[in-house]
Amino acid sequence: MSDGTAPATSPSFLEAVPPWAATLVRSVRAKQANTFLLHGTTADLVPVRGNAGLRFVALDSFLSQELLAGWPSVVTYNRAEGLGFSSLDARKHFEERVRAYDGVRGTNWAQALPRDAPNCFALLDSYFKACAAASPARPVALLLPFAETLVPAGDASYRTPEDRAVLVYLRKWSQDPGLIAKNILLVLVTESLAEIDPKLVRSHATEELEIVRPDTAERLTYLEAVRSAGWYQEKSELAPRELADLTAGLTRVQIGQVLEGADANGGRIRRDGVRQIKKEVIETEGLGLLEYLEPKYDLAMVAGMPAVKARLKRAARAIARGNPAAVPMGYLVCGPVGSAKTFLVECFAHEIGFPCVKLKNFRSMWVGSTEANLERILKILASLTPVGVVIDEADAALGNREASGDSGTQNRVFAQIASFMGDTRYRGKILWFLITCRPDLLPVDLKRQGRAEEHVPLFYPETLEEYSEIFQVMVKKLGLKTQVKDLAEVAQEEQLKGLSGSDLESVLVRATLEAEAEDSSEVTAVHLERAFTDFIPLANTKERAMQELVAVLECTSRELLPERYKKADRAQLQAMVDAIKLELRLS
């Protein structure tokens, strides 16, 4: 990229490096920017193709030894190690300029370079000016790993004077047209843009470049490059193509650890082992904000709901046939508490073969942490495709645009989520499941068409036959040993009326406990009768009624509604909801 032989600007070189690196080269060559923020998967290996074939190197080595190999001065700085240099010549040239600085300022830095940021940046400022004023100008690249420790996001009034000085230097350099013209280059490296001072990020001479996690093809290329076909036959029950598919969301470094583990342990790579490693990696990298799920059951384990199951099976067939245009971007699953909303979603995810992640509370009390958490989560989700994203209690988890007193954090977070959910590139690849018993509290921005497009209402069973079907499914799910085949043998319809699926499961657990207390190897009819007689459901009938009515009002398909609601007057239903809300507030 220098004005000499410039190996880094040749077309063959640009084709051999990742797209973000080629963009950086072109921007510098065109004098469009001199400050670059590399963010994303910065701890991963970077692929480089050359005369020696395909190699994978760490990011810092790639920047200094590959991308900027033609530059006479490549300087690095971090708070732990201070200043570093790409070569002995680069260090000698810098120290010569420091001696001149010492002569003017009366300092003695040439004998021992400082390590603190303010003094180092003062020396760098003097060095940049000298290199830009030289004839010809001397190109210089400053690499700043862990940039969030130098210019963190947050209110400037809370920064120390030293931190403010560093920010001033970086903003001044990024806005100096003379430095841009003379190839004085700044490269800041961080995992999350949200952790960097926003004014620096938004500077006109700052360019953001995201380093994304490897996709399936890139993972396969890595697997085939670092191990032979014979190695996989001996050490893995999965072929490289299967392993590439299964490791979605992992970096090359993490995949390499899986391969090295097989070498070190002398065992074979197995599907269950890779899944467990993937689960641990995703949850760890997600800072505990994502729970990785692999559903055990398909829709055959869902009792009742024939119209809902038929609708979901049609979507599953469309996905299996590779027709994402026929699949909703997301589902809003609503209904009263205990109506098996989460279980239905997990069964559907199993039906389509998607792994699932459950989004936990990503909000933080610390300035900038909430946005950084969400940025990390969304990047992981984008790399995990195909994936189902389950957000339970979505009305509370996602918030809305109306929050105040948080310096605009809620607005920014809400906009970021809404934008990502509506990205049509992920149709059929990321399925959103917003689960709530109060869909009326969920902002319309998230449940409109183009985001959570299909609104699926769930209701309690109404007949003894429906309860019996749920009973049979629950017996399988809980692994109960019982001779009872039908609920009619142990319960009257009056005892069942108004019970949710969760209530029924609770009764079966109580019956199991009764059998355990009597050292019985199976749950008998007597145990079940006793449990049904003893059980008292929650008395919040008004709340449940309201939850059922708002689910009806939210439904986007008449086919999914019970017969009694298909032709109901929606204005009348809304009036009933309003009356119950008023009654609940007054009680």
C-alpha positions in Angstrom: 0.0 0.0 0.0 3.0 2.3 0.0 4.1 4.4 -2.9 7.0 2.0 -3.6 6.4 -1.5 -5.0 3.1 -1.5 -3.0 2.5 -5.3 -3.0 -0.7 -4.8 -0.9 -2.5 -2.9 -3.7 -2.1 -5.5 -6.5 -5.4 -7.0 -7.8 -4.1 -10.5 -6.9 -3.5 -9.4 -3.3 -6.9 -7.8 -2.9 -8.5 -11.0 -4.2 -6.5 -13.0 -1.7 -7.6 -11.2 1.5 -11.0 -10.9 3.2 -13.5 -8.3 1.8 -13.0 -5.9 4.8 -9.3 -5.8 4.3 -9.7 -5.1 0.5 -12.1 -2.3 1.4 -9.5 -0.8 3.8 -6.8 -0.9 1.1 -9.1 0.8 -1.5 -10.2 3.5 1.0 -6.6 4.4 1.9 -5.5 4.4 -1.7 -8.4 6.8 -2.6 -7.7 9.0 0.4 -11.3 8.5 1.6 -10.4 7.8 5.3 -7.5 7.4 7.6 -9.2 6.0 10.7 -10.6 2.5 10.5 -12.6 0.7 13.3 -12.3 -3.0 13.0 -15.0 -4.7 15.0 -16.7 -8.1 15.4 -14.8 -11.4 15.5 -11.4 -9.8 16.0 -9.9 -12.7 17.9 -10.4 -15.1 15.0 -7.8 -16.2 12.4 -7.6 -14.4 9.0 -7.3 -16.4 5.8 -4.5 -15.4 3.4 -3.8 -16.9 0.0 -0.3 -16.6 -1.4 2.4 -18.4 -3.2 2.7 -20.8 -0.2 -1.0 -21.6 -0.4 -3.8 -20.9 2.0 -2.6 -19.7 5.5 -4.5 -18.6 8.6 -2.9 -15.9 10.8 -3.9 -13.9 13.8 -5.4 -10.4 13.1 -2.4 -8.5 14.6 0.0 -10.5 12.5 -2.2 -10.1 9.4 -2.3 -6.3 9.7 1.4 -5.7 10.4 3.0 -8.5 8.3 0.5 -8.9 5.4 -1.8 -5.9 4.8 0.7 -3.3 5.8 3.9 -5.1 4.8 4.9 -2.3 2.4 4.7 0.4 5.0 8.0 1.7 6.5 6.5 2.4 9.9 3.9 0.3 11.6 3.5 1.2 15.3 1.2 -0.5 17.9 0.0 0.6 21.2 -1.9 -0.9 24.1 -2.1 0.1 27.7 -0.4 -3.0 29.0 2.6 -3.1 26.8 3.0 0.4 25.6 4.5 1.2 22.1 5.6 -1.6 19.7 7.1 -1.6 16.3 6.9 -3.9 13.2 10.6 -3.8 12.6 13.9 -2.6 14.0 14.2 0.1 11.3 10.7 1.4 12.3 11.8 1.6 16.0 15.1 3.4 15.1 13.3 5.9 13.0 10.8 6.6 15.8 13.5 7.0 18.4 15.4 9.5 16.2 12.3 11.7 16.2 11.9 11.2 20.0 15.4 12.5 20.5 14.5 15.7 18.6 11.3 15.9 20.8 13.4 15.5 23.9 15.7 18.4 22.8 12.8 20.7 22.4 10.7 19.6 25.4 13.5 18.8 27.9 12.3 15.2 28.3 14.3 12.0 28.2 12.0 9.6 26.4 14.6 8.4 24.0 16.3 6.5 26.8 13.1 4.7 27.8 9.9 5.1 25.9 6.8 5.9 28.1 4.0 3.4 28.5 1.2 5.6 29.7 -1.3 6.7 27.0 -1.0 10.5 27.3 2.8 10.7 26.9 2.8 8.0 24.2 0.1 9.8 22.2 2.0 13.1 22.6 5.1 11.4 21.0 3.0 9.9 18.3 1.5 13.3 17.5 5.0 14.8 17.0 6.0 11.8 15.0 3.0 12.0 12.7 3.7 15.7 12.0 7.4 14.9 11.2 6.6 12.0 8.9 3.9 14.0 7.1 6.3 17.0 6.6 9.1 14.8 5.3 9.9 14.8 1.5 8.7 12.4 0.4 6.2 11.8 3.3 6.8 8.6 5.3 3.6 6.5 5.6 2.8 5.5 9.2 0.2 3.0 10.5 -0.8 3.1 14.1 -2.6 -0.1 15.3 -4.6 0.2 18.5 -5.9 -3.2 19.7 -8.4 -3.2 22.7 -9.5 0.3 21.5 -12.3 0.3 24.0 -9.8 0.7 26.8 -8.5 3.9 25.2 -11.7 5.7 24.0 -14.6 4.0 25.8 -18.2 5.0 25.3 -19.7 7.1 28.0 -20.1 10.6 29.3 -17.0 12.7 28.8 -17.5 14.3 32.2 -16.7 11.0 33.9 -13.3 10.5 32.1 -10.0 11.3 33.6 -7.9 14.2 32.1 -5.6 11.6 30.6 -8.4 9.7 28.9 -9.8 13.0 27.6 -6.4 13.8 26.1 -6.3 10.4 24.3 -9.7 11.1 22.8 -8.7 14.5 21.7 -5.6 13.2 19.9 -7.6 10.4 18.1 -10.4 12.8 17.0 -7.9 15.4 15.9 -5.9 12.8 13.8 -9.1 11.3 12.3 -10.2 14.8 11.1 -6.8 16.1 9.8 -6.9 16.2 6.0 -3.1 16.6 6.0 -2.7 13.2 7.7 -5.2 11.6 5.3 -3.3 13.0 2.3 0.1 11.8 3.6 -1.0 8.2 4.5 -1.0 8.5 8.3 -3.3 5.6 9.1 -5.1 4.7 12.3 -6.6 1.2 12.9 -8.6 0.7 16.0 -9.6 -2.9 16.9 -12.5 -3.8 19.2 -15.1 -6.5 19.5 -18.0 -4.0 19.8 -18.6 -0.6 18.3 -21.0 0.2 21.1 -18.0 0.3 23.5 -16.2 3.1 21.5 -16.8 6.8 21.9 -19.7 7.6 19.5 -18.2 10.9 18.3 -15.1 9.1 17.1 -17.2 6.4 15.5 -19.3 9.0 13.6 -16.4 11.1 12.4 -16.5 11.7 8.6 -13.0 10.3 8.2 -13.8 7.1 10.3 -14.8 4.0 8.5 -16.3 0.9 10.2 -15.3 -2.5 9.0 -16.9 -5.6 10.5 -15.0 -8.9 10.7 -17.8 -11.4 10.6 -17.8 -15.0 11.8 -17.0 -17.6 9.0 -20.0 -18.8 7.0 -20.5 -22.5 6.0 -18.3 -22.3 3.0 -15.5 -20.5 4.9 -15.7 -23.1 7.7 -15.5 -25.9 5.2 -12.4 -24.3 3.5 -10.7 -24.0 6.9 -11.5 -27.6 7.8 -10.2 -29.0 4.6 -7.1 -26.8 4.7 -5.9 -27.7 8.2 -6.6 -31.5 8.1 -6.4 -34.1 5.4 -9.4 -36.2 4.2 -7.7 -39.2 5.8 -7.6 -37.5 9.2 -11.3 -37.0 9.2 -11.9 -40.7 8.3 -9.8 -41.7 11.2 -10.7 -39.1 13.8 -14.2 -38.0 13.1 -17.6 -39.6 12.6 -18.6 -36.4 10.7 -17.3 -35.6 7.2 -15.9 -32.1 6.8 -19.2 -30.9 5.1 -21.3 -32.1 8.1 -18.8 -30.6 10.5 -18.9 -27.3 8.7 -22.7 -27.3 9.0 -22.8 -28.3 12.6 -20.2 -25.7 13.7 -22.3 -22.7 12.6 -21.6 -19.8 15.0 -18.0 -21.0 15.9 -14.9 -19.2 14.8 -11.9 -20.8 13.1 -10.0 -20.7 16.4 -12.8 -22.6 18.2 -13.1 -25.1 15.4 -9.4 -25.6 15.6 -9.7 -26.4 19.3 -12.2 -29.1 18.4 -9.8 -30.7 16.0 -6.8 -30.4 18.4 -8.9 -31.9 21.1 -9.4 -35.0 19.0 -5.7 -35.2 18.5 -4.8 -34.7 22.1 -7.5 -37.1 23.5 -7.1 -39.8 20.9 -10.8 -40.0 20.5 -13.2 -39.3 17.6 -15.2 -36.2 17.0 -18.8 -37.0 17.6 -22.0 -35.1 16.8 -23.1 -34.9 20.4 -19.7 -33.7 21.5 -19.6 -30.9 18.9 -23.1 -29.8 19.9 -22.1 -29.6 23.6 -19.0 -27.6 22.7 -21.1 -25.3 20.5 -23.6 -24.8 23.3 -20.9 -23.9 25.7 -19.2 -21.5 23.3 -22.4 -19.7 22.3 -23.5 -19.2 25.9 -20.0 -18.1 27.0 -19.5 -15.7 24.1 -23.1 -14.4 24.7 -22.0 -13.5 28.2 -24.8 -15.7 29.6 -27.3 -13.6 27.6 -28.2 -16.5 25.3 -29.4 -19.9 26.3 -28.7 -22.5 23.6 -31.5 -25.1 23.2 -31.8 -28.2 21.1 -35.5 -29.2 21.3 -36.3 -32.9 22.0 -39.8 -33.1 20.7 -41.5 -32.3 17.4 -45.1 -31.2 16.7 -46.4 -34.8 17.2 -46.0 -34.2 21.0 -48.3 -31.2 20.9 -51.9 -32.2 21.9 -54.9 -30.5 20.3 -54.4 -27.3 18.3 -55.0 -29.0 14.9 -55.3 -25.7 12.9 -52.1 -24.3 14.5 -50.1 -27.5 14.0 -51.3 -27.7 10.3 -50.2 -24.0 9.7 -46.8 -24.7 11.3 -46.2 -27.9 9.4 -46.8 -26.0 6.1 -44.1 -23.6 7.1 -41.8 -26.5 8.0 -42.4 -28.1 4.5 -41.5 -24.7 2.8 -38.3 -24.5 4.8 -37.4 -28.1 3.9 -38.0 -27.4 0.2 -35.7 -24.4 0.3 -38.5 -21.8 -0.2 -37.9 -19.1 2.4 -40.2 -16.7 0.6 -43.1 -18.7 2.0 -42.0 -18.5 5.6 -42.9 -15.7 8.0 -40.1 -13.6 9.4 -41.4 -14.4 12.9 -44.2 -15.6 15.0 -46.1 -13.9 17.9 -47.3 -16.7 20.0 -49.9 -15.5 22.5 -52.5 -16.9 24.9 -53.3 -17.2 28.6 -50.7 -18.5 31.0 -50.1 -22.2 30.9 -51.3 -22.7 27.3 -48.1 -24.4 26.2 -46.7 -21.5 24.2 -43.1 -22.1 24.8 -43.5 -25.9 24.4 -45.2 -25.4 21.0 -42.4 -23.1 19.8 -39.7 -25.6 20.8 -41.5 -28.4 19.1 -41.8 -26.4 15.9 -38.1 -25.6 16.0 -37.4 -29.3 16.2 -39.8 -29.9 13.3 -37.9 -27.6 11.0 -34.5 -28.9 12.3 -33.4 -25.5 13.7 -31.4 -25.1 16.9 -32.9 -22.6 19.2 -31.5 -19.8 21.4 -33.5 -18.2 24.2 -32.7 -14.5 24.6 -32.2 -13.5 28.2 -32.2 -10.0 29.8 -29.4 -8.1 28.1 -29.9 -4.8 29.8 -27.3 -3.4 32.1 -27.0 -0.6 34.6 -23.7 0.5 33.1 -23.5 3.2 30.4 -23.0 1.7 26.9 -23.2 -1.9 28.2 -26.7 -2.6 27.0 -26.0 -1.6 23.4 -22.7 -3.6 23.5 -24.6 -6.7 24.8 -27.2 -6.4 22.1 -24.6 -5.9 19.4 -22.8 -9.0 20.5 -26.0 -11.0 20.6 -27.2 -10.0 17.1 -23.8 -10.8 15.6 -23.9 -14.3 17.1 -27.4 -14.8 15.8 -26.4 -13.7 12.3 -23.6 -16.4 12.4 -25.8 -19.2 13.8 -28.3 -19.4 10.9 -30.5 -21.3 10.6 -31.7 -20.6 14.1 -34.9 -19.9 16.0 -34.8 -17.1 18.5 -37.2 -17.5 21.5 -38.1 -14.4 23.5 -40.3 -15.3 26.4 -42.3 -12.6 28.1 -41.6 -10.5 25.0 -43.6 -7.5 26.2 -41.3 -7.1 29.1 -38.0 -8.2 27.5 -38.1 -6.0 24.4 -39.5 -2.8 25.8 -40.7 0.1 23.6 -39.8 3.5 22.3 -41.5 5.4 25.1 -38.9 5.0 27.9 -37.3 8.1 29.2 -34.5 9.1 31.6 -31.9 6.7 30.2 -30.1 9.0 27.8 -31.9 7.4 24.8 -30.6 3.9 25.5 -34.1 2.3 25.3 -34.8 4.0 22.0 -31.5 2.9 20.4 -31.9 -0.6 21.7 -35.5 -0.9 20.4 -34.6 0.5 17.0 -31.6 -2.0 16.7 -33.9 -4.9 17.5 -36.6 -3.8 15.2 -34.2 -3.2 12.3 -32.6 -6.7 12.7 -35.9 -8.5 13.0 -37.1 -6.8 9.8 -33.9 -7.7 7.8 -35.3 -9.8 4.9 -31.9 -11.4 4.2 -32.6 -13.6 7.2 -36.1 -14.8 6.0 -36.2 -18.5 6.5 -32.9 -18.4 8.3 -33.7 -16.6 11.5 -37.2 -17.3 12.9 -38.3 -15.0 15.7 -40.7 -16.3 18.3 -42.2 -13.6 20.5 -44.0 -15.3 23.4 -46.3 -13.4 25.7 -49.6 -13.6 27.5 -50.1 -9.9 27.0 -49.6 -9.1 23.3 -51.5 -5.9 23.7 -48.5 -4.5 25.6 -46.1 -5.4 22.8 -45.3 -2.4 20.5 -46.8 -2.5 17.1 -43.4 -1.9 15.6 -42.4 -5.5 16.5 -45.6 -7.3 15.7 -46.3 -5.7 12.4 -46.0 -7.5 9.0 -42.3 -7.9 8.1 -41.3 -8.8 11.6 -43.5 -11.0 13.8 -45.8 -11.6 10.8 -47.9 -14.6 12.0 -49.8 -14.1 15.2 -50.7 -17.5 16.7 -53.3 -17.6 19.5 -53.4 -20.6 21.9 -56.3 -21.5 24.2 -57.1 -23.9 27.0 -58.7 -27.2 26.1 -62.5 -27.2 26.3 -63.7 -30.8 26.1 -62.8 -34.0 27.9 -61.4 -35.5 24.7 -59.0 -32.6 24.4 -57.9 -33.1 28.0 -57.4 -36.8 27.5 -55.2 -36.1 24.5 -53.0 -33.7 26.5 -53.0 -36.4 29.3 -51.5 -39.0 26.9 -48.9 -36.6 25.7 -48.0 -35.6 29.3 -47.6 -39.3 30.2 -45.0 -39.6 27.5 -43.3 -36.4 28.3 -43.0 -37.1 32.1 -42.3 -40.8 31.6 -45.1 -41.9 33.8 -45.9 -45.6 34.4 -49.6 -45.9 34.6 -52.4 -48.2 33.3 -54.8 -45.3 33.0 -55.4 -44.5 29.3 -58.2 -42.0 29.5 -58.8 -39.1 31.9 -62.5 -40.0 32.0 -61.5 -43.0 34.2 -60.2 -40.7 37.0 -61.7 -37.2 36.6 -65.1 -35.6 35.9 -65.5 -32.9 33.2 -66.3 -30.4 36.0 -62.9 -31.0 37.6 -61.1 -30.4 34.4 -63.0 -27.3 33.1 -60.7 -24.2 33.1 -57.5 -26.1 33.7 -54.5 -25.2 31.6 -52.0 -27.7 30.2 -49.6 -26.6 33.0 -52.3 -27.2 35.6 -52.8 -30.7 34.2 -49.0 -31.4 34.3 -48.9 -30.2 37.9 -51.7 -32.7 38.8 -49.8 -35.5 37.2 -46.6 -34.6 39.2 -48.7 -34.6 42.4 -50.0 -38.0 41.5 -46.5 -39.3 40.9 -45.5 -37.9 44.3 -48.5 -39.8 45.9 -47.3 -43.0 44.2 -43.7 -42.4 45.4 -45.0 -41.9 49.0 -46.6 -45.3 48.8 -43.5 -47.0 47.2 -45.7 -47.8 44.2 -43.9 -48.5 40.9 -46.7 -47.0 38.9 -49.3 -44.2 39.1 -52.6 -45.8 39.7 -56.1 -44.5 39.1 -56.5 -44.0 42.8 -53.4 -41.7 42.9 -54.7 -39.7 40.0 -58.2 -39.4 41.5 -56.8 -38.2 44.7 -54.6 -35.6 42.9 -57.5 -34.2 40.9 -59.7 -34.0 44.0 -57.0 -32.2 45.9 -55.9 -29.7 43.2 -57.2 -26.1 43.5 -56.4 -24.0 40.4 -55.4 -20.3 40.7 -58.4 -18.1 41.1 -57.2 -15.3 38.7 -60.1 -16.0 36.3 -60.5 -12.4 35.2 -56.8 -12.1 34.3 -57.0 -15.3 32.3 -60.1 -14.2 30.5 -58.5 -11.0 29.5 -55.4 -12.8 28.2 -57.6 -15.0 26.1 -59.5 -12.1 24.7 -56.4 -10.1 23.7 -55.0 -13.3 22.0 -58.2 -13.4 19.9 -57.8 -9.7 19.0 -54.1 -10.2 18.0 -54.8 -13.3 15.8 -54.0 -12.7 12.2 -55.9 -15.8 10.8 -59.5 -16.7 11.4 -58.5 -20.3 10.7 -56.6 -20.4 14.0 -59.5 -19.2 16.1 -62.0 -21.4 18.0 -65.5 -21.5 16.4 -67.0 -19.2 19.1 -64.6 -16.4 18.2 -64.4 -16.7 14.4 -67.4 -14.3 13.8 -67.2 -12.4 17.0 -67.6 -8.6 17.0 -64.1 -7.3 17.5 -65.3 -4.0 19.0 -67.4 -5.9 21.5 -64.3 -8.0 22.4 -62.2 -4.9 22.9 -64.9 -3.4 25.1 -64.8 -6.6 27.2 -61.0 -6.3 27.5 -61.2 -2.6 28.5 -63.8 -3.5 31.2 -61.7 -6.2 32.7 -58.6 -4.0 32.7 -60.6 -1.3 34.5 -61.9 -3.9 37.0 -58.4 -5.2 37.7 -57.0 -1.8 38.3 -59.8 -0.9 40.7 -59.6 -4.2 42.6 
